[in-house]
């Protein structure tokens, strides 16, 4: 009996992009938890001289901060220079009023979503925005690092760090900006997880399994 394919399989996320996606998700999770603890070390009494817990929390924050910084810069590079241009093709939809209307209508269960690349225009602009938020978060994090650690990388960033600190009005405002950006990440992650699941239910493709397997499946139209 001849097997007739009902769906086409398409590679939309390379192994590198998938690995970086999940490493970035892990980094954000650890950074949010450790960052809130650094701002309010509730596990140690205020009068205690035991700083071991705080030290390990700060160590984890620094390690995963450098991980997020590295991934952020690499993802910017891959967007512009990756051999697979699925993400870059999505920019065509941003310039198309028809694509915007199509995506907005699809959220109201009207019609289907027609994309030139892997993202719709609203998705693309949201991901661009959160990528720049990540970039600013990494820069402010490096500045805070350089103000505490004056050797090695901290020493190399000393002059630039002082300039950015002055631009922000001092260390206290810079820490506040870093804190606000943390909430931007939290809000984005919640909405992103919801929309990823909703998209799989609504369109039956380009859902959570795509960022695991790398493949998307489209129904064959006869």
C-alpha positions in Angstrom: 0.0 0.0 0.0 1.5 3.3 -1.1 2.0 5.9 1.7 0.9 9.4 0.8 2.5 12.2 2.7 0.0 14.6 4.3 2.6 17.1 5.6 5.9 18.6 4.5 8.8 18.8 6.9 10.9 22.0 6.9 14.0 22.8 9.0 13.4 26.2 10.6 15.8 26.2 13.6 19.4 25.0 13.3 21.0 23.0 16.1 23.0 26.1 17.1 19.9 28.3 17.4 18.0 25.6 19.4 20.9 25.1 21.8 21.3 28.8 22.3 17.6 29.2 22.9 17.5 26.7 25.8 20.8 27.9 27.3 19.5 31.4 27.2 16.2 30.3 28.9 18.3 28.6 31.6 20.5 31.7 32.0 17.5 34.0 32.3 15.9 31.7 34.9 19.0 31.5 37.1 19.7 35.3 36.7 16.2 36.3 37.7 16.3 34.1 40.8 19.8 35.0 41.9 19.3 38.7 41.0 16.3 39.0 43.3 18.2 37.2 46.0 21.2 39.5 45.7 18.8 42.5 46.1 17.2 40.9 49.1 19.3 38.1 50.7 16.5 36.6 52.8 18.3 33.4 53.7 20.8 35.1 56.0 19.9 37.3 59.0 20.8 41.0 58.6 23.2 40.8 61.6 24.9 37.6 60.4 28.5 37.6 59.3 27.9 34.5 57.2 28.4 35.6 53.6 29.0 32.2 52.1 25.4 31.9 50.7 25.5 35.3 49.2 28.9 34.6 47.7 27.7 31.4 45.9 24.6 33.3 44.7 26.7 36.1 43.3 29.1 33.6 41.7 26.2 31.9 39.9 24.8 35.3 38.9 28.2 36.2 37.3 28.7 32.9 35.5 25.2 32.9 34.0 25.5 36.6 33.3 28.6 36.0 31.1 26.7 33.0 29.5 23.8 35.3 28.6 26.1 38.0 27.3 28.0 35.5 25.1 24.7 34.0 23.7 23.3 37.5 23.1 26.3 38.5 21.0 26.4 35.2 19.1 22.7 35.4 18.3 23.1 38.8 16.8 25.9 37.4 14.6 23.8 34.4 13.6 20.9 36.6 12.6 22.9 38.5 10.1 25.4 35.8 8.9 23.8 32.4 9.4 23.6 30.3 6.2 19.9 29.6 6.8 18.0 32.8 6.4 14.6 31.9 7.9 14.9 34.6 10.5 16.1 37.3 8.1 13.3 36.5 5.7 10.8 37.4 8.4 11.8 41.1 7.9 9.9 41.1 4.6 6.7 40.6 6.6 7.5 43.6 8.8 7.4 45.8 5.7 4.1 44.2 4.4 0.8 45.7 5.7 -0.9 42.6 4.4 1.2 40.4 6.7 0.4 42.6 9.7 -3.3 42.4 9.0 -3.1 38.7 8.4 -1.4 38.1 11.7 -3.7 40.3 13.7 -6.8 38.6 12.1 -5.3 35.2 12.9 -5.2 36.1 16.6 -9.0 36.5 16.4 -9.3 33.1 14.7 -9.9 34.7 11.3 -8.0 33.1 8.4 -4.5 31.6 8.5 -1.1 33.0 9.1 1.0 33.5 5.9 4.7 34.2 6.7 7.7 34.7 4.5 10.0 33.5 7.2 9.8 31.7 10.5 8.2 34.6 12.4 5.1 36.8 11.8 5.7 40.6 11.8 4.5 41.1 15.4 6.6 38.1 16.6 9.6 39.5 14.7 9.4 43.0 16.2 8.8 41.5 19.7 11.9 39.3 19.4 14.0 42.3 18.1 12.8 44.4 21.0 13.6 41.7 23.6 17.0 41.1 22.0 17.9 44.8 22.5 16.6 44.6 26.0 18.9 41.6 26.5 21.8 43.6 25.0 21.2 46.5 27.4 20.8 44.1 30.3 24.1 42.5 29.5 25.8 45.9 29.2 24.5 47.2 32.5 25.4 43.9 34.1 29.0 44.2 32.8 29.2 47.8 34.1 28.0 46.6 37.6 30.6 43.8 37.4 33.4 46.2 36.5 32.5 48.4 39.5 33.2 45.5 41.9 35.9 43.5 40.1 38.8 45.7 39.0 41.1 43.1 37.5 40.8 41.0 34.4 37.7 41.7 32.4 36.5 44.2 35.0 39.8 46.2 34.6 39.5 46.1 30.8 36.0 47.5 31.0 36.9 50.1 33.6 37.0 53.2 31.4 33.9 52.3 29.4 32.1 51.3 32.6 32.9 54.7 34.2 31.5 56.5 31.1 28.2 54.4 31.1 27.8 54.9 34.8 28.1 58.6 34.4 25.7 58.5 31.5 23.1 56.8 33.7 23.6 59.3 36.6 25.5 57.0 38.9 25.5 53.4 40.1 22.2 53.6 41.9 20.1 54.6 38.8 22.0 52.0 36.8 21.0 49.3 39.2 17.4 50.5 39.0 17.5 50.2 35.2 19.0 46.7 35.5 16.2 45.8 37.9 13.5 47.2 35.5 14.9 45.3 32.6 14.6 42.1 34.7 10.8 42.7 34.9 10.7 43.1 31.1 12.3 39.7 30.8 9.8 38.2 33.2 6.8 39.7 31.4 8.1 38.6 28.0 8.8 35.0 29.1 5.3 34.6 30.5 3.7 35.9 27.3 6.1 34.0 25.1 5.3 30.7 26.7 1.6 31.3 26.4 1.8 32.3 22.8 4.0 29.4 21.8 1.5 26.9 23.2 -1.4 28.9 21.7 0.2 29.0 18.3 0.6 25.2 18.3 -3.1 24.9 19.1 -4.3 27.6 16.7 -2.1 26.8 13.6 -1.0 23.2 14.3 2.6 24.1 13.5 5.5 26.4 14.5 4.9 25.5 18.1 7.0 24.4 21.1 8.2 21.2 19.4 9.9 23.2 16.6 12.4 24.7 19.0 13.1 21.2 20.3 13.3 19.2 17.0 14.1 22.2 14.7 11.4 21.1 12.3 8.0 22.5 11.3 5.3 20.6 9.5 2.9 22.1 7.0 -0.1 20.3 5.6 0.1 19.4 1.9 -2.6 21.2 -0.1 -3.8 19.1 -3.0 
